[in-house]
Amino acid sequence: MSLKRRRSYVLTLKVKVIQYSEAHSITRASNKFKIDRKTIRHWIRKKANIFMLSRRTIRRRCQRKCSCKWPLLEEDLYDWIIEMRAAGQCVSGNMVKDHALQIANSVEFRASNGWLQNFLMRRRLVRRRVTTSGRDLPADAVALARGFLESAANKYCLTNFSRASLLNMDETCLYLDESSI
């Protein structure tokens, strides 16, 4: 006994298959779309519901608007964030909330953590830690590295300790521009 794998189909495909099967036949639709005849018959029985759902989802997507209470405030805040990021400055969550309170000047508006999270989601913004600092190397970086290696070798030769007590710290993280978010 072989078990068939359960599949899901999008509404637009179901509508196409139903229309094709009505114009030609269930067998031809089954062969063309590689869908079982029993599944197509089931869709035809549920045709009214499928057509209604497909129209409703299309209509809902077209009419979707911003669900926020303060759209003008959020527009200004979004522009400010983009300007700050373009200038190369770090923007933290607390900075966003403080600036939003300055713009709002309203007793009703509260810049809570939940509001911030929803605002970032609506505007498709992300909060993340800075991973590159954008600083240039000093002009004498090669000389500094060479001097450090020579002094480390000299100290190792002059002192009496084993190689097992040495540590390699070349991959240790150090955040110089840590943001408060």
MOQUIWO-V454158 format. One record per backbone hydrogen bond with DSSP energy under -0.5 kcal/mol. NH is the residue of the N-H (numbers start at 1). CO is the residue of the C=O. If there is no record, write none. Layout:
NH:CO
NH:CO
This chain:
14:10
15:11
16:12
17:13
18:14
19:15
20:16
21:17
22:18
23:19
24:20
29:25
30:26
31:27
32:28
33:29
34:30
35:30
40:36
41:37
42:38
43:39
44:40
45:41
46:42
47:44
50:46
51:47
52:48
53:49
54:50
55:51
56:52
57:53
58:54
59:55
60:56
61:57
62:58
63:59
64:60
64:61
74:70
75:71
76:72
77:73
78:74
79:75
80:76
81:77
82:78
83:79
84:80
85:81
86:82
87:83
88:85
89:84
92:90
96:92
97:93
98:94
99:95
100:96
101:97
102:98
103:99
104:100
105:101
112:110
116:112
117:113
118:114
119:115
120:116
121:117
122:118
123:119
124:121
125:120
128:126
141:138
144:140
145:141
146:142
147:143
148:144
149:145
150:146
151:147
152:148
153:149
154:150
155:151
156:152
157:153
158:154
159:155
161:159
165:162
166:163
169:167
172:169
176:174
